[in-house]
C-alpha cells in the first residue's frame, strides 16, 4: 500500500462528510396554507419610471383615467373585448351603450380610446403593476411621470403643436409639465419610442415599457393617432403638485349620466372582481381581493384561453383575456401566440432597446398632448 496516499484519502473523506453534513441541514418548512405572503417591497423610482414610460406623454386627463382604470384590471379586459367587438359604436351611441355596463366609470371612459384599451388588455401584467403602484404609491408614481416629462422636454421632444398644448407651471412649490389637447374636444394619442423621446435611458436593469400599435413603423420620435372626438369621455384631472388625481364632476356627470357633487376620486374595491392586491397594506386598506393562495395573474392567464375561444365563436362582448404574455418581434408581425405585434417589447430586451434608440435618435420629432374637460373638479 502506498502510505503517501493516506493524507489525500483522509482529506477527501473529510470533505465528503462535510458535504453530507451541509446537505443534511434542516430546511425551513413552507408556510402553512392560508398564511399571508411576505409584504411586497415598494416600487423603486426606476421601476416607477419604467411603468410610466408608455403613458407619461399622454394628455393629463387621459393619464388620470388610465391610472384609475388600471386598478380594475379584469374590467379592463371586459371593456377591451367589448370595444373590439363594437368598433363602430362611437360618440353618443357609445355613451348610451356604456349606461348598460357595470364597469367602473374610469374603465367605461376608455372605450372612447380603443388603442389605449388594447394596450392595457394585451399586457395585463403591466396594467396590474401600474394599478398596484398607483394604489400604494400614488404620489411617487405621479412624480415619476413628471420626471419623464422633464426629460422629454430637455431632449427637445415635448412641445406644443397642432395636436397638443404643453404648459410649465408651479404647483405647491414644484415645477410641473401639463399636457392638454389643443382642441379640448379632439384628442390625439401619441406613439413614441421611450429611449428616444426621454433621451438615453439611465436604468439598464429596468428598460422602459413601450407600446407600438399594429402596423406601426418606426420613424420620428412622435407619431399621433387620428384625432378622437371625445365628447364628455375626458373627465379626469391631475393635481401634480399634490400628487393625486381628481374628477371634473361636471363632465363626469354628463358622460355617466349621474349627479356626483365633488371631484374626489376613490378606488372602489367591488370593481376588482377578485384580483388580489399586491401588498398587505393595500389589501388591508381596501379589504378582500382574491382569497388566500389565489394568484390573480394566474387567474388572468386562466381566463385568457376562454377569451380567445369566445372571440373565435363571435362572442367578443363577453369576458376573456388575450392569449398569454407573448412578446411580439415587431410591429405588423405575428407573434408566437398568433397575435399581431403591438405589445410591450421593451422590458427585458435591452439590446433591441438600444437598437431602437440608435435608429430613432436621428429623427427626433416632438409633439404632445393634453387633458380634456377643463375645471370643475375639486382638487385635494
C-alpha positions as CSV (number, residue, x, y, z in Angstrom):
1,X,0.0,0.0,0.0
2,X,1.3,3.5,-0.8
3,X,1.2,5.2,2.5
4,X,1.8,8.5,0.8
5,X,-1.8,8.4,-0.4
6,X,-3.2,8.4,3.2
7,X,-3.4,12.1,3.7
8,X,-5.2,12.7,0.4
9,X,-7.7,9.9,1.2
10,X,-8.4,11.3,4.7
11,X,-8.9,14.8,3.3
12,X,-11.2,13.6,0.6
13,X,-13.2,11.6,3.2
14,X,-13.5,14.6,5.4
15,X,-14.7,16.8,2.5
16,X,-17.3,14.2,1.7
17,X,-18.6,14.2,5.3
18,X,-18.7,18.0,5.3
19,X,-20.8,17.9,2.1
20,X,-23.2,15.4,3.6
21,X,-23.5,17.4,6.8
22,X,-24.2,20.6,4.8
23,X,-26.9,18.9,2.8
24,X,-28.4,17.5,6.0
25,X,-29.0,20.9,7.5
26,X,-32.7,21.4,8.3
27,X,-34.7,23.2,5.7
28,X,-37.4,25.7,6.9
29,X,-40.8,24.2,6.0
30,X,-43.0,26.2,3.7
31,X,-45.6,28.5,5.4
32,X,-48.9,26.7,6.2
33,X,-51.7,27.1,3.7
34,X,-53.6,30.4,4.0
35,X,-50.7,32.2,5.6
36,X,-50.2,35.7,4.3
37,X,-47.2,36.2,1.9
38,X,-44.4,38.5,3.0
39,X,-45.1,42.1,2.5
40,X,-44.3,43.3,-1.1
41,X,-41.5,45.8,-1.4
42,X,-42.2,49.3,-2.6
43,X,-41.5,50.0,-6.2
44,X,-38.2,51.8,-6.8
45,X,-38.1,55.1,-8.6
46,X,-36.6,53.4,-11.7
47,X,-39.4,50.8,-11.7
48,X,-42.0,53.6,-11.5
49,X,-40.4,55.4,-14.5
50,X,-40.4,52.0,-16.3
51,X,-44.1,51.6,-15.7
52,X,-45.0,55.2,-16.5
53,X,-42.9,55.4,-19.7
54,X,-45.6,54.4,-22.2
55,X,-48.2,56.9,-20.9
56,X,-46.3,59.8,-19.4
57,X,-46.6,61.9,-22.5
58,X,-50.4,61.4,-22.9
59,X,-52.7,64.2,-22.1
60,X,-53.2,64.8,-18.4
61,X,-56.9,63.8,-18.3
62,X,-56.1,60.6,-20.2
63,X,-53.2,59.8,-17.8
64,X,-55.5,60.2,-14.9
65,X,-58.2,57.9,-16.3
66,X,-55.7,55.2,-17.3
67,X,-54.3,55.2,-13.7
68,X,-57.8,54.9,-12.3
69,X,-58.8,52.2,-14.6
70,X,-55.6,50.2,-14.1
71,X,-56.8,49.4,-10.6
72,X,-59.6,47.3,-12.1
73,X,-57.6,45.0,-14.5
74,X,-60.3,42.4,-15.0
75,X,-62.9,45.1,-16.0
76,X,-60.3,46.5,-18.5
77,X,-60.2,43.1,-20.2
78,X,-64.0,43.1,-20.4
79,X,-64.1,46.6,-21.9
80,X,-61.3,45.8,-24.4
81,X,-63.2,42.8,-25.6
82,X,-66.4,44.8,-25.9
83,X,-64.6,47.6,-27.8
84,X,-63.0,45.1,-30.2
85,X,-66.4,43.6,-30.9
86,X,-68.1,47.0,-31.3
87,X,-65.7,49.2,-33.3
88,X,-68.4,51.3,-34.9
89,X,-70.1,52.4,-31.7
90,X,-69.0,56.0,-31.1
91,X,-70.0,59.4,-29.8
92,X,-73.4,59.5,-28.2
93,X,-74.1,55.9,-29.1
94,X,-71.1,54.9,-27.1
95,X,-72.3,56.9,-24.1
96,X,-75.6,55.2,-24.4
97,X,-74.0,51.8,-24.6
98,X,-71.9,52.5,-21.5
99,X,-75.0,53.0,-19.4
100,X,-75.7,49.3,-19.8
101,X,-72.3,48.2,-18.4
102,X,-71.4,47.8,-14.8
103,X,-67.8,48.7,-15.1
104,X,-66.2,51.4,-13.1
105,X,-66.6,54.8,-14.9
106,X,-62.9,55.1,-15.5
107,X,-63.0,51.8,-17.5
108,X,-66.1,52.9,-19.4
109,X,-64.4,56.2,-20.4
110,X,-61.5,54.3,-22.1
111,X,-63.9,52.8,-24.6
112,X,-63.5,56.1,-26.4
113,X,-59.8,55.2,-26.8
114,X,-59.7,51.7,-28.3
115,X,-55.9,51.9,-28.8
116,X,-55.4,52.6,-25.1
117,X,-57.7,49.7,-24.1
118,X,-55.9,47.4,-26.5
119,X,-52.6,48.3,-24.9
120,X,-53.9,47.6,-21.4
121,X,-55.5,44.4,-22.4
122,X,-52.6,43.0,-24.3
123,X,-50.2,43.4,-21.4
124,X,-52.3,42.7,-18.3
125,X,-49.1,42.2,-16.3
126,X,-48.1,45.8,-16.9
127,X,-51.6,47.0,-16.3
128,X,-51.8,45.3,-12.9
129,X,-48.4,46.6,-11.9
130,X,-49.4,50.1,-12.9
131,X,-52.5,49.8,-10.8
132,X,-50.6,48.3,-7.9
133,X,-48.2,51.2,-7.9
134,X,-51.0,53.8,-8.2
135,X,-52.8,52.4,-5.2
136,X,-49.8,52.0,-3.0
137,X,-47.5,54.9,-4.2
138,X,-49.7,57.3,-6.0
139,X,-47.7,60.4,-5.2
140,X,-44.4,58.7,-6.2
141,X,-45.8,57.4,-9.5
142,X,-47.1,60.8,-10.5
143,X,-43.7,62.3,-9.6
144,X,-42.2,59.7,-12.0
145,X,-44.5,60.9,-14.8
146,X,-43.2,64.4,-14.2
147,X,-39.6,63.4,-14.2
148,X,-40.1,61.7,-17.6
149,X,-41.8,64.8,-19.0
150,X,-38.9,66.9,-17.8
151,X,-36.5,64.5,-19.6
152,X,-38.6,64.7,-22.8
153,X,-38.6,68.5,-22.7
154,X,-34.8,68.6,-22.1
155,X,-34.4,66.3,-25.1
156,X,-36.4,68.6,-27.2
157,X,-39.3,66.2,-27.6
158,X,-42.1,67.8,-25.6
159,X,-43.5,70.9,-27.3
160,X,-46.8,72.5,-28.2
161,X,-48.3,71.9,-31.6
162,X,-51.5,71.5,-33.5
163,X,-52.3,68.3,-31.5
164,X,-51.4,69.5,-28.0
165,X,-50.5,72.3,-25.7
166,X,-47.7,72.0,-23.2
167,X,-47.5,74.3,-20.2
168,X,-44.9,74.6,-17.5
169,X,-46.4,75.8,-14.1
170,X,-45.6,75.9,-10.5
171,X,-47.8,73.8,-8.2
172,X,-47.2,73.6,-4.5
173,X,-43.6,74.6,-4.9
174,X,-42.8,72.2,-7.8
175,X,-42.3,72.7,-11.5
176,X,-44.9,70.7,-13.4
177,X,-45.4,69.9,-17.0
178,X,-49.1,70.0,-18.2
179,X,-50.2,68.4,-21.4
180,X,-53.6,69.3,-22.8
181,X,-55.3,68.8,-26.2
182,X,-55.0,71.9,-28.5
183,X,-58.8,71.4,-29.1
184,X,-60.5,70.1,-25.9
185,X,-62.9,68.0,-27.9
186,X,-60.3,66.2,-30.0
187,X,-57.6,64.1,-28.5
188,X,-54.5,62.7,-30.4
189,X,-52.9,59.8,-28.6
190,X,-49.1,59.6,-29.3
191,X,-47.0,56.6,-30.1
192,X,-43.3,57.1,-29.2
193,X,-40.1,55.3,-28.6
194,X,-39.2,55.9,-24.9
195,X,-35.4,55.6,-25.4
196,X,-35.6,58.3,-28.0
197,X,-38.1,60.8,-26.5
198,X,-36.7,60.7,-23.0
199,X,-33.1,60.7,-24.1
200,X,-30.7,57.9,-23.1
201,X,-32.4,55.6,-20.6
202,X,-30.5,55.6,-17.3
203,X,-31.7,52.2,-15.9
204,X,-30.3,49.3,-17.9
205,X,-31.8,46.8,-15.4
206,X,-35.3,48.4,-15.9
207,X,-35.7,49.1,-19.7
208,X,-38.9,51.1,-20.3
209,X,-42.2,49.5,-21.3
210,X,-43.5,50.8,-24.6
211,X,-46.4,50.1,-27.0
212,X,-46.5,50.1,-30.7
213,X,-49.9,49.6,-32.3
214,X,-50.3,47.1,-35.1
215,X,-48.9,48.5,-38.3
216,X,-46.7,51.0,-36.6
217,X,-43.4,51.7,-38.5
218,X,-40.5,53.1,-36.5
219,X,-39.8,56.6,-37.6
220,X,-40.0,60.0,-35.9
221,X,-39.9,60.3,-32.1
222,X,-43.6,61.1,-32.0
223,X,-46.4,59.7,-34.1
224,X,-50.0,60.8,-33.3
225,X,-53.1,58.7,-33.8
226,X,-56.0,60.0,-35.8
227,X,-57.8,62.7,-33.7
228,X,-60.6,61.2,-31.5
229,X,-63.7,63.3,-30.8
230,X,-64.1,62.6,-27.1
231,X,-67.3,64.4,-26.1
232,X,-67.6,64.0,-22.4
233,X,-65.4,61.0,-22.1
234,X,-62.4,63.1,-20.8
235,X,-63.3,64.0,-17.3
236,X,-60.1,63.1,-15.3
237,X,-57.5,65.5,-14.0
238,X,-54.1,65.5,-12.4
239,X,-53.1,67.7,-9.4
240,X,-49.4,67.2,-9.9
241,X,-48.3,69.4,-7.0
242,X,-50.4,67.4,-4.6
243,X,-49.6,64.0,-6.2
244,X,-53.2,62.9,-6.8
245,X,-55.9,62.7,-9.4
246,X,-59.4,64.2,-9.4
247,X,-62.6,64.3,-11.3
248,X,-64.1,67.1,-13.3
249,X,-67.5,66.3,-11.9
250,X,-69.5,68.3,-14.5
251,X,-68.1,66.4,-17.4
252,X,-68.1,63.2,-15.4
253,X,-71.9,63.6,-14.8
254,X,-72.5,64.2,-18.5
255,X,-70.7,61.1,-19.6
256,X,-72.0,58.8,-16.8
257,X,-75.5,60.5,-16.5
258,X,-75.1,60.8,-12.8
259,X,-75.0,63.6,-10.3
260,X,-72.0,63.5,-8.1
261,X,-71.2,66.7,-6.3
262,X,-67.5,66.7,-5.9
263,X,-64.3,65.9,-7.7
264,X,-62.7,63.4,-5.3
265,X,-61.7,60.1,-6.8
266,X,-61.8,57.0,-4.7
267,X,-60.9,53.4,-5.5
268,X,-63.9,51.1,-5.5
269,X,-62.8,47.6,-4.4
270,X,-66.0,45.9,-5.7
271,X,-64.7,46.5,-9.2
272,X,-61.6,44.5,-8.6
273,X,-63.7,41.3,-9.1
274,X,-61.3,39.2,-7.1
275,X,-58.0,40.5,-8.4
276,X,-55.6,40.3,-5.4
277,X,-53.9,43.4,-4.2
278,X,-50.1,43.3,-4.4
279,X,-49.2,44.2,-0.8
280,X,-50.7,43.6,2.6
281,X,-51.1,47.3,3.4
282,X,-53.2,47.9,0.3
283,X,-55.2,44.8,0.9
284,X,-56.0,45.9,4.5
285,X,-56.8,49.4,3.3
286,X,-59.4,48.2,0.7
287,X,-60.1,44.8,2.0
288,X,-60.5,41.5,0.2
289,X,-59.1,40.9,-3.2
290,X,-58.6,37.2,-4.1
291,X,-58.8,34.5,-1.5
292,X,-55.6,33.5,0.3
293,X,-53.4,31.5,-2.1
294,X,-55.0,32.7,-5.2
295,X,-52.7,34.3,-7.7
296,X,-54.6,36.9,-9.7
297,X,-52.0,36.8,-12.5
298,X,-52.7,33.1,-12.9
299,X,-56.4,34.0,-13.0
300,X,-55.7,36.3,-15.9
301,X,-53.9,33.5,-17.7
302,X,-56.7,31.1,-17.0
303,X,-59.3,33.4,-18.5
304,X,-57.1,34.1,-21.5
305,X,-57.8,30.8,-23.2
306,X,-61.6,31.1,-22.6
307,X,-61.5,34.6,-24.0
308,X,-59.8,33.5,-27.2
309,X,-62.3,30.7,-27.7
310,X,-65.1,33.1,-27.1
311,X,-63.8,35.5,-29.7
312,X,-63.5,32.7,-32.2
313,X,-67.2,31.9,-31.6
314,X,-68.1,35.5,-32.2
315,X,-68.7,36.3,-28.6
316,X,-66.3,39.2,-28.3
317,X,-68.6,41.2,-26.0
318,X,-68.2,38.5,-23.3
319,X,-65.3,38.3,-20.9
320,X,-61.9,36.9,-21.9
321,X,-58.3,37.9,-22.0
322,X,-55.8,37.6,-24.8
323,X,-53.5,34.7,-25.0
324,X,-50.7,34.8,-22.6
325,X,-48.0,37.3,-22.3
326,X,-46.2,36.8,-25.6
327,X,-43.7,39.3,-26.8
328,X,-44.1,40.1,-30.5
329,X,-41.0,40.5,-32.5
330,X,-42.1,43.7,-34.3
331,X,-45.0,45.8,-35.4
332,X,-47.1,44.2,-38.1
333,X,-45.7,40.7,-37.5
334,X,-47.4,37.7,-35.9
335,X,-46.1,36.6,-32.5
336,X,-45.8,33.0,-31.3
337,X,-49.3,33.1,-29.9
338,X,-50.7,34.1,-33.3
339,X,-51.3,37.7,-32.4
340,X,-50.2,40.9,-34.1
341,X,-47.3,42.8,-32.7
342,X,-48.0,45.9,-30.8
343,X,-47.4,44.8,-27.2
344,X,-44.7,45.9,-24.9
345,X,-41.5,44.8,-26.5
346,X,-39.0,46.7,-24.4
347,X,-38.9,45.0,-21.0
348,X,-36.0,42.6,-20.7
349,X,-34.7,43.2,-24.2
350,X,-32.0,45.8,-23.6
351,X,-30.2,45.0,-26.9
352,X,-33.3,45.8,-29.0
353,X,-34.0,48.9,-26.9
354,X,-30.5,50.2,-27.7
355,X,-31.1,49.4,-31.4
356,X,-34.3,51.3,-31.5
357,X,-32.6,54.2,-29.8
358,X,-29.8,54.3,-32.4
359,X,-32.2,54.1,-35.3
360,X,-34.6,56.7,-33.9
361,X,-32.1,59.3,-32.4
362,X,-31.5,60.9,-35.8
363,X,-35.2,61.7,-36.4
364,X,-36.5,63.0,-33.2
365,X,-39.7,64.9,-33.5
366,X,-41.8,66.5,-30.9
367,X,-45.3,66.9,-30.1
368,X,-47.5,66.5,-27.1
369,X,-50.9,66.2,-25.6
370,X,-53.3,67.4,-23.1
371,X,-56.1,66.8,-20.8
372,X,-59.6,67.4,-21.7
373,X,-62.6,68.6,-19.9
374,X,-61.2,71.6,-18.0
375,X,-62.1,72.5,-14.5
376,X,-65.0,71.7,-12.3
377,X,-63.2,69.1,-10.2
378,X,-62.2,69.7,-6.6
379,X,-58.5,69.2,-6.1
380,X,-57.2,67.6,-3.0
